[in-house]
Amino acid sequence: MAESSERSAAAGWGGDIWQLYRRGDDTVTVLATLWDTDQDAREFRAALPRPMRRTAPRHHDAVVVVTGDAGNRAGALAREALRALHP
């Protein structure tokens, strides 16, 4: 990613929280981000590498990124994190 697009993607960041889950050698990280505007959230998600976007849903001003060994549960984890941000 080019430096100017990195700055653009980070502009409007409103905060985040991350959690690490571990079972044996398997780990999963859930990063829940909040942005100042819906547009800021769209720009952040668009700046993610394409494969990561599959497990990075956006809802209004929030984007959740799931990485690691989540397998077919990545989507469910991301949706639950979004629900916690926007009940």
N, C-alpha and C positions, 0 to 999 in steps of 0.2 A: 504494500500500500504506500502511496506517495505521502510525503510528510504533510503537505497541505490538506490532503483528504483525511489524514489521521487527526489533524487539528479540527477540521470541520466535523468529523464524526464525534469527537469528544466535546465539542461545544454544546452547551445546554445540559450537561450531565447534572442530574439532581441527586444522585446518591445510589448506593447499591448495598447489597448484603449477599454473602456467599456462604454456602454450606458444603462440607465435604462428608461424604458417606463412604464407609469402608466395610467390606465383608471379605475377610481373608486377604488375598492379594488384589481383589477388585476394588476400584475406587470410582466414585462419581462425584463431580462437582456441579452444583447448581448455583449460577450467578443470576440474581434478580436485580435488574437495573431500573431506575426511575429517571425520567428526563423532564426538562422544563416544559416541553411541548410534544404533541404527537409527531410533528415534523422532525424534531430532534431524535425521537425514538426510531422513526423510519430511517433517518440517515445513519444512525449507529448500526441498525440491523443490516442495512445495505452495505456497510463497510466490512462486515464479517466475511471471512472466506466462505465461498459458496457451500461447501459441505457442512459447515457449522450452522448455516441458516436453516437447514432442515430440522434442527432441534433448538431453534431460537424463535419461538413465536413472539409476536408483538400484540399488545392490546392497549390502545390509546397511547399513554405516555410511558408504558412499561415494556421491557424486553427481557426475556429469560433465556439464558444460554445453559444448556446441559452438555457436559463433556464427560468422557470416561467410559466405563464399562456398563452403561445403563441398558444396552441392548434395546429390546422393543419397549422398554418402560420409559425411555427418554421423553417421549411425547407426553405421557401421563404425568411425569414429574414436573415438566415445564408448565403444563396446564394447571396443576395444583399450586405451583408457585405464583402464577398469574392471578389465580383466584384469591390467594392470600393478599396480594397487592391491591386488587380491585374486587372486593367481595360483592 
